[in-house]
Amino acid sequence: MTELRTPPVELADGGPGRPVPETASWAGRHVHDPTVVRDDDGTYWCFSTDARYDGPVRGGVQVRRSDDLVAWTFHGWALDGVPAPAAAWAGAEGLWAPDVVRTPSGDGWRMYYSASSFGSRRSAIGLASAPHPAGPWRDEGLVVSSTHHAPPAGTGHPNAIDANVVTDGARQWLVYGSFFGGIHVLPLDPATGFLTAGTAASATPGGLTDHPGTLVARRAPHVDNGAVEGAFVLPRPGGGWALLVSYDSLASSYHVRAAVGTHVDGPFHDRTGRTMTDVDAPPWSVGVPVLAGHRLAGGPGLLAPGHGSVLTETLPDGGTRQVFVHHVRDADAPTEHRLQVRRLVWTHDGWPLISPQPWAGAARETDDTSCWPSDPAVLAGTWEVLEPGTEPVGVQPGTVRQLAARHDVRPLGEGRFAWRDDDGAQVAAVVHPGWDAVRGRSTLVLTALDDTGRVVLATRLDEGAA
């Protein structure tokens, strides 16, 4: 296996002779805007923004590896600093938000990285390639870029960062954007990894985004500078696509919302039918909030979870596991950020929901959905409940509730249930075995969504519930 080369000097500020930071203790610390892939040997590789809260930042995309998605070892950097074309265009000192995908032929890997500086629209998404996630990585140049000048009317002011590559049969798309003009989609050429020939943006080197593609999500500019970023699009069971994005302040009220649509390039709508480009609706009424800052009783405060990606694995038994990989901040030290992984599940009608508990490893989790609860009686009991809510909060405390037995529940298989709530709302829920990270024991986890867009995430507290 090819190992990444750790350069002998600190490159972030251009000064010679600065020592490489001590990384043995990093593990999942300093992870921001992560993506995770699995190689053919079963090793997981995490790629993340060049970010650090206790010292200088070295550029080149941080890389970690794991055998179980729980324990992580810092591996090095993918590139020897910021590639020259990206540095020349954006003046970036580090790289942000990498997205790593296999080539369509399956014989190599592509990494789409972002180069920018905080608050700037002079940005670029570049492409690097490698035969293996461990490298060696080679820069291939800029894919799409943006600048401060206003593009044609109606397109907004795109910011060329936060790449997400989506494969739809023989086609590929680049989903990208952050703040300012929102999230856009452009077609990619699967053979090259660059913009499709004939795309308006492909006519200029680096794809200057005078023509940024199709707008699929946007916030009103007066709401936290139009904060919407970190888009990830994935296929829905049964057809169509789901969009996950992060809203609001990066260091406080940051949280994750979901929407669905028929096509990769939208439109995407929430549970009540509002499109993700609706800037006239109340600021936090668009999108389904699926994960926000919280503190479970006796546990740490988790602030500003978001900018996630989804790892989809085919298991040895032919089943599928999906996890949401994201960063989170320490509520008591908000500059400190680290990696978290959570199970992602789907309601019977194709909405993605995220577990309130972090992934605990295959030995403590149950992937066989045929073993997930089918008896509505499991809903009755004592649960610690989180409701991400319609408006952002910093850290929401869990509340303990006694849920009574219901007589109108429809079991739909593989842990899925549906019922009509007391207020008349239709509810779709998933209940599955999980691991209570605060109490250190097996339990049941519930995720639920009603037709008003209200989400409930709950951990069962009853002993022996699992």
C-alpha positions as CSV (number, residue, x, y, z in Angstrom):
1,M,0.0,0.0,0.0
2,T,1.4,3.4,-0.9
3,E,1.9,5.7,2.0
4,L,1.4,9.4,1.9
5,R,4.5,11.5,2.2
6,T,4.6,13.9,5.2
7,P,6.6,16.9,4.1
8,P,9.5,17.9,6.4
9,V,8.5,21.5,6.7
10,E,5.3,23.5,7.6
11,L,4.0,25.0,4.4
12,A,0.9,26.9,5.4
13,D,2.5,30.4,5.8
14,G,5.2,29.9,3.2
15,G,8.0,30.3,5.8
16,P,10.9,27.8,5.6
17,G,11.9,25.6,8.4
18,R,8.7,25.4,10.4
19,P,8.4,22.0,11.9
20,V,5.6,19.6,11.0
21,P,3.0,19.6,13.8
22,E,2.8,16.7,16.2
23,T,0.0,14.6,14.8
24,A,0.1,11.3,16.8
25,S,-2.6,12.5,19.2
26,W,-4.9,14.1,16.5
27,A,-7.1,11.0,15.8
28,G,-10.5,12.5,15.0
29,R,-9.6,16.0,16.3
30,H,-9.1,18.9,13.9
31,V,-11.5,17.3,11.4
32,H,-13.7,19.8,9.5
33,D,-15.9,19.2,6.4
34,P,-15.1,15.5,6.1
35,T,-15.7,12.8,3.5
36,V,-15.0,9.1,4.0
37,V,-14.4,6.4,1.4
38,R,-13.6,2.7,1.8
39,D,-10.9,1.0,-0.2
40,D,-11.0,-2.6,-1.6
41,D,-9.1,-3.8,1.5
42,G,-11.8,-2.5,3.8
43,T,-9.8,0.4,5.2
44,Y,-11.7,3.7,5.7
45,W,-10.1,6.9,4.6
46,C,-11.2,10.3,5.8
47,F,-10.3,13.5,3.9
48,S,-11.0,16.9,5.5
49,T,-10.3,20.6,5.5
50,D,-6.9,22.0,6.5
51,A,-8.1,23.2,9.9
52,R,-6.6,23.2,13.3
53,Y,-7.5,24.9,16.6
54,D,-4.3,24.7,18.5
55,G,-1.6,25.9,16.1
56,P,-0.6,26.8,12.5
57,V,-2.4,25.2,9.6
58,R,-0.5,23.2,7.1
59,G,-2.1,23.0,3.6
60,G,-2.7,19.9,1.5
61,V,-5.9,18.1,2.7
62,Q,-5.8,16.2,6.0
63,V,-6.1,12.4,5.6
64,R,-6.9,9.8,8.3
65,R,-7.6,6.1,8.3
66,S,-9.7,3.6,10.3
67,D,-10.7,0.0,10.4
68,D,-14.1,0.6,12.0
69,L,-15.2,4.2,11.5
70,V,-14.7,4.7,15.3
71,A,-10.9,4.9,16.0
72,W,-8.9,7.1,13.6
73,T,-5.2,7.5,12.9
74,F,-3.8,10.6,11.3
75,H,-2.1,9.6,8.1
76,G,-0.7,12.8,6.6
77,W,-1.7,15.2,3.8
78,A,-2.8,14.3,0.3
79,L,-0.9,17.1,-1.4
80,D,2.3,19.1,-0.6
81,G,0.5,22.3,0.1
82,V,-1.9,24.3,-2.1
83,P,-1.4,23.5,-5.8
84,A,0.0,26.5,-7.7
85,P,-3.0,27.2,-9.9
86,A,-5.4,27.2,-6.9
87,A,-3.0,29.3,-4.9
88,A,-2.5,31.8,-7.8
89,W,-6.3,32.2,-8.3
90,A,-7.6,32.2,-4.7
91,G,-4.6,33.1,-2.6
92,A,-5.5,30.1,-0.3
93,E,-3.2,28.9,2.4
94,G,-5.0,25.7,2.9
95,L,-7.6,23.5,1.1
96,W,-11.2,23.0,2.1
97,A,-14.0,20.5,1.9
98,P,-12.5,17.7,-0.2
99,D,-14.9,15.2,-2.0
100,V,-13.3,11.9,-2.9
101,V,-14.9,9.5,-5.4
102,R,-13.8,6.5,-7.5
103,T,-13.3,7.0,-11.2
104,P,-16.2,5.5,-13.3
105,S,-13.8,2.8,-14.5
106,G,-13.1,1.8,-10.8
107,D,-9.3,1.9,-11.3
108,G,-8.5,5.1,-9.6
109,W,-9.8,7.9,-7.4
110,R,-10.5,11.6,-7.8
111,M,-10.4,14.3,-5.2
112,Y,-12.2,17.6,-5.7
113,Y,-10.8,20.2,-3.3
114,S,-11.7,23.9,-2.6
115,A,-9.4,26.8,-2.5
116,S,-10.5,30.1,-1.0
117,S,-10.3,32.4,2.1
118,F,-13.0,33.1,4.6
119,G,-15.6,35.5,3.3
120,S,-14.2,35.6,-0.2
121,R,-15.9,34.6,-3.5
122,R,-12.6,34.5,-5.3
123,S,-12.5,30.7,-5.0
124,A,-11.8,27.6,-7.0
125,I,-12.5,23.9,-7.0
126,G,-9.6,21.8,-8.2
127,L,-9.1,18.1,-9.1
128,A,-6.4,15.7,-8.0
129,S,-6.1,12.0,-8.9
130,A,-4.6,8.9,-7.3
131,P,-4.5,5.2,-7.8
132,H,-5.5,4.6,-4.2
133,P,-6.9,6.8,-1.4
134,A,-3.5,6.6,0.3
135,G,-2.0,8.3,-2.8
136,P,0.2,9.4,-4.3
137,W,-2.1,12.3,-5.3
138,R,-1.4,14.4,-8.4
139,D,-3.0,17.8,-9.1
140,E,-4.9,18.0,-12.4
141,G,-5.9,21.6,-12.4
142,L,-9.0,23.8,-11.7
143,V,-12.5,22.6,-12.5
144,V,-14.6,25.6,-11.7
145,S,-13.8,29.0,-10.3
146,S,-15.6,32.2,-9.1
147,T,-14.8,35.8,-8.4
148,H,-16.4,38.8,-6.8
149,H,-18.0,40.4,-9.9
150,A,-21.7,40.0,-10.4
151,P,-22.8,37.2,-12.8
152,P,-25.8,37.6,-15.1
153,A,-29.1,38.6,-13.5
154,G,-31.0,36.0,-11.6
155,T,-28.0,33.6,-11.0
156,G,-26.9,35.0,-7.7
157,H,-23.2,35.3,-6.7
158,P,-21.8,31.8,-6.8
159,N,-18.9,30.7,-4.6
160,A,-16.9,27.8,-6.1
161,I,-16.2,25.7,-3.0
162,D,-17.8,22.6,-1.3
163,A,-17.8,20.2,-4.2
164,N,-20.0,17.1,-4.2
165,V,-19.8,14.7,-7.2
166,V,-22.9,12.8,-8.0
167,T,-23.2,9.8,-10.4
168,D,-26.5,9.2,-12.1
169,G,-26.1,6.2,-14.3
170,A,-23.7,7.2,-17.1
171,R,-23.9,10.9,-16.1
172,Q,-22.0,12.8,-13.5
173,W,-22.8,16.2,-11.8
174,L,-20.9,18.7,-9.7
175,V,-22.9,20.1,-6.9
176,Y,-21.2,23.1,-5.3
177,G,-21.5,26.5,-3.6
178,S,-21.6,28.2,-0.3
179,F,-23.3,31.3,1.2
180,F,-23.7,34.2,-1.3
181,G,-25.4,32.7,-4.4
182,G,-26.3,29.3,-2.9
183,I,-25.9,25.8,-4.3
184,H,-25.6,25.1,-8.0
185,V,-25.2,22.0,-10.2
186,L,-23.1,21.6,-13.3
187,P,-22.6,18.6,-15.6
188,L,-19.2,16.8,-15.5
189,D,-17.6,14.6,-18.1
190,P,-17.1,11.2,-16.4
191,A,-14.1,10.4,-18.6
192,T,-12.1,13.5,-17.5
193,G,-13.6,14.6,-14.3
194,F,-13.9,18.2,-15.6
195,L,-16.9,20.2,-16.8
196,T,-18.7,18.8,-19.8
197,A,-17.6,20.2,-23.1
198,G,-20.1,22.8,-24.3
199,T,-21.0,23.8,-20.8
200,A,-20.9,27.6,-20.7
201,A,-18.5,27.6,-17.8
202,S,-16.1,25.2,-19.6
203,A,-15.2,27.8,-22.2
204,T,-12.8,29.6,-19.8
205,P,-9.8,28.0,-18.0
206,G,-10.9,26.8,-14.7
207,G,-14.6,27.3,-15.5
208,L,-15.2,30.9,-14.4
209,T,-18.7,30.8,-13.1
210,D,-20.3,33.6,-15.1
211,H,-22.7,30.6,-15.9
212,P,-22.7,28.7,-12.6
213,G,-25.3,26.0,-13.6
214,T,-28.6,25.3,-12.1
215,L,-29.5,26.8,-8.8
216,V,-31.0,24.2,-6.4
217,A,-30.7,25.9,-2.9
218,R,-30.4,29.4,-1.7
219,R,-31.0,31.5,1.4
220,A,-32.1,35.2,1.6
221,P,-28.9,37.3,1.8
222,H,-30.0,39.0,5.0
223,V,-30.1,35.7,6.9
224,D,-26.6,35.1,8.2
225,N,-25.2,36.2,4.9
226,G,-27.3,33.7,3.0
227,A,-25.7,30.8,4.9
228,V,-26.3,27.5,3.0
229,E,-23.4,25.2,2.2
230,G,-21.9,21.7,2.4
231,A,-24.3,20.2,0.0
232,F,-24.5,16.4,-0.5
233,V,-26.9,14.7,-2.9
234,L,-27.6,11.0,-2.7
235,P,-30.1,8.6,-4.3
236,R,-33.4,7.9,-2.5
237,P,-34.6,4.3,-2.2
238,G,-37.2,3.7,-4.9
239,G,-35.9,6.6,-7.1
240,G,-35.2,10.3,-7.0
241,W,-32.7,12.2,-4.9
242,A,-32.2,13.7,-1.5
243,L,-30.3,16.9,-0.7
244,L,-28.5,17.5,2.6
245,V,-27.2,21.0,3.3
246,S,-25.9,23.0,6.3
247,Y,-27.5,26.2,7.4
248,D,-26.5,29.2,9.6
249,S,-23.5,30.2,11.7
250,L,-20.5,27.9,11.4
251,A,-19.5,28.2,15.0
252,S,-22.9,28.3,16.8
253,S,-26.3,27.6,15.1
254,Y,-24.9,25.5,12.2
255,H,-27.3,22.5,11.5
256,V,-28.3,20.1,8.8
257,R,-31.5,20.2,6.6
258,A,-32.9,17.8,4.1
259,A,-35.0,18.0,0.9
260,V,-35.9,15.7,-1.9
261,G,-36.4,15.9,-5.6
262,T,-36.8,13.9,-8.8
263,H,-33.6,15.0,-10.5
264,V,-30.0,15.7,-9.4
265,D,-30.3,19.3,-10.6
266,G,-33.5,19.8,-8.8
267,P,-35.8,21.3,-7.9
268,F,-35.6,20.0,-4.3
269,H,-38.5,20.5,-1.9
270,D,-39.1,20.0,1.8
271,R,-41.9,18.0,3.5
272,T,-44.4,20.8,3.1
273,G,-43.6,21.3,-0.6
274,R,-41.5,24.5,-0.3
275,T,-38.6,24.5,-2.7
276,M,-35.0,25.0,-1.4
277,T,-34.7,28.2,-3.5
278,D,-37.7,29.9,-1.7
279,V,-36.1,33.1,-0.3
280,D,-39.5,34.7,0.5
281,A,-40.6,32.2,3.1
282,P,-39.8,32.7,6.8
283,P,-36.0,32.1,7.1
284,W,-36.0,28.8,8.8
285,S,-39.2,27.3,7.4
286,V,-37.6,25.8,4.3
287,G,-35.9,22.4,4.5
288,V,-36.4,19.6,7.1
289,P,-34.0,20.0,10.1
290,V,-32.5,16.6,10.7
291,L,-29.5,17.3,13.0
292,A,-28.7,20.3,15.3
293,G,-26.6,21.1,18.3
294,H,-27.6,19.2,21.4
295,R,-26.6,17.8,24.8
296,L,-27.9,14.5,26.0
297,A,-28.2,14.2,29.8
298,G,-24.8,13.4,31.3
299,G,-23.0,13.8,27.9
300,P,-20.9,16.5,26.2
301,G,-22.5,19.5,24.5
302,L,-22.2,19.1,20.8
303,L,-22.3,22.4,18.9
304,A,-22.8,23.2,15.2
305,P,-22.9,19.7,13.7
306,G,-22.8,19.8,9.9
307,H,-21.0,19.9,6.6
308,G,-21.5,16.2,6.2
309,S,-21.2,13.5,3.5
310,V,-22.8,10.1,3.3
311,L,-20.8,6.9,3.1
312,T,-22.7,4.1,1.4
313,E,-21.4,0.5,1.8
314,T,-22.5,-2.8,0.4
315,L,-22.2,-5.3,3.3
316,P,-21.0,-9.0,2.9
317,D,-24.6,-10.2,3.3
318,G,-25.7,-8.0,0.4
319,G,-27.3,-5.4,2.7
320,T,-26.5,-1.7,2.7
321,R,-25.2,0.6,5.4
322,Q,-25.2,4.3,5.2
323,V,-23.6,6.7,7.7
324,F,-23.6,10.5,7.8
325,V,-20.0,11.7,8.3
326,H,-19.7,15.3,9.7
327,H,-17.9,17.6,12.0
328,V,-19.0,18.9,15.4
329,R,-17.7,21.5,17.8
330,D,-17.2,21.2,21.6
331,A,-19.9,23.4,23.2
332,D,-17.6,24.3,26.0
333,A,-14.7,25.2,23.6
334,P,-16.4,26.2,20.3
335,T,-13.1,26.5,18.3
336,E,-12.4,22.8,18.8
337,H,-13.9,20.6,16.1
338,R,-13.8,16.8,15.5
339,L,-15.2,14.0,13.4
340,Q,-18.5,12.2,14.1
341,V,-20.2,9.4,12.3
342,R,-24.0,8.6,12.6
343,R,-26.3,6.1,11.0
344,L,-28.5,7.4,8.3
345,V,-31.9,5.7,7.8
346,W,-34.8,6.2,5.4
347,T,-38.5,6.4,6.2
348,H,-40.9,4.2,4.3
349,D,-41.7,7.1,2.0
350,G,-38.0,8.0,1.2
351,W,-36.9,10.7,3.6
352,P,-33.4,10.6,5.2
353,L,-33.1,10.9,8.9
354,I,-29.9,10.8,11.1
355,S,-29.4,9.0,14.4
356,P,-29.1,11.0,17.6
357,Q,-26.3,8.6,18.7
358,P,-22.8,8.4,17.1
359,W,-21.9,5.2,15.3
360,A,-20.3,2.7,17.8
361,G,-18.8,0.2,15.4
362,A,-20.1,-3.0,13.8
363,A,-19.6,-5.0,17.0
364,R,-22.1,-2.8,18.8
365,E,-24.5,-2.0,15.9
366,T,-27.0,-4.2,14.1
367,D,-27.0,-3.8,10.3
368,D,-29.3,-6.6,9.5
369,T,-32.6,-4.7,9.1
370,S,-34.6,-7.9,9.2
371,C,-33.7,-7.9,13.0
372,W,-35.0,-4.3,13.5
373,P,-38.2,-4.0,15.5
374,S,-41.5,-4.9,14.0
375,D,-43.8,-4.8,17.0
376,P,-45.4,-1.3,17.7
377,A,-45.1,-2.1,21.4
378,V,-41.4,-1.0,21.3
379,L,-42.6,2.6,20.9
380,A,-44.0,2.7,24.5
381,G,-41.4,3.5,27.1
382,T,-39.1,6.1,28.4
383,W,-37.1,8.0,25.8
384,E,-34.7,11.0,25.8
385,V,-36.0,13.2,23.0
386,L,-34.4,15.8,20.7
387,E,-36.3,18.0,18.3
388,P,-34.0,19.9,15.9
389,G,-36.8,22.4,15.5
390,T,-37.6,25.0,12.9
391,E,-35.3,27.8,14.2
392,P,-31.6,27.4,15.0
393,V,-30.4,26.9,18.5
394,G,-26.9,26.5,19.9
395,V,-27.1,23.4,22.1
396,Q,-30.5,21.9,22.7
397,P,-30.9,19.7,25.9
398,G,-32.6,16.4,25.6
399,T,-35.9,15.9,27.3
400,V,-37.1,12.7,29.0
401,R,-40.6,11.6,27.9
402,Q,-42.8,8.7,28.7
403,L,-44.4,7.5,25.4
404,A,-47.6,5.5,25.8
405,A,-48.6,2.5,23.8
406,R,-50.4,3.4,20.5
407,H,-53.1,1.4,18.8
408,D,-53.0,3.0,15.3
409,V,-49.4,2.2,14.4
410,R,-48.8,0.5,11.1
411,P,-45.6,-1.7,11.1
412,L,-44.0,-1.5,7.6
413,G,-41.0,-3.8,8.1
414,E,-37.3,-3.2,8.8
415,G,-38.0,-1.0,11.7
416,R,-40.3,1.3,9.9
417,F,-43.6,2.5,11.3
418,A,-46.3,5.0,10.4
419,W,-49.2,6.5,12.5
420,R,-51.4,9.6,12.9
421,D,-50.3,11.8,15.8
422,D,-52.7,13.3,18.3
423,D,-52.7,16.6,16.5
424,G,-53.6,14.9,13.2
425,A,-50.1,14.9,11.6
426,Q,-49.0,11.8,9.7
427,V,-45.8,10.4,11.1
428,A,-43.1,8.2,9.5
429,A,-40.6,6.6,11.9
430,V,-37.7,4.3,12.0
431,V,-36.7,2.3,15.1
432,H,-33.4,0.4,15.2
433,P,-30.9,-1.1,17.6
434,G,-28.2,1.3,18.6
435,W,-25.6,2.2,21.2
436,D,-26.2,4.8,23.9
437,A,-22.8,6.6,23.9
438,V,-23.6,8.4,27.2
439,R,-24.7,5.4,29.2
440,G,-22.5,2.9,27.4
441,R,-25.1,0.2,26.6
442,S,-27.3,-1.2,23.9
443,T,-30.7,0.4,23.4
444,L,-33.2,1.4,20.7
445,V,-33.0,4.6,18.7
446,L,-36.0,6.3,17.1
447,T,-36.1,8.8,14.3
448,A,-39.4,10.3,13.1
449,L,-40.7,12.9,10.7
450,D,-44.3,14.2,10.3
451,D,-45.9,15.8,7.3
452,T,-45.4,19.3,8.8
453,G,-41.6,18.8,8.7
454,R,-41.2,18.2,12.5
455,V,-38.4,15.8,13.3
456,V,-38.0,13.8,16.5
457,L,-34.8,12.0,17.5
458,A,-34.9,9.8,20.5
459,T,-32.9,7.3,22.6
460,R,-34.7,4.7,24.7
461,L,-33.8,4.8,28.3
462,D,-35.6,1.7,29.7
463,E,-33.2,-1.1,30.7
464,G,-33.4,-4.1,28.4
465,A,-35.2,-2.1,25.7
466,A,-33.0,-3.6,23.0
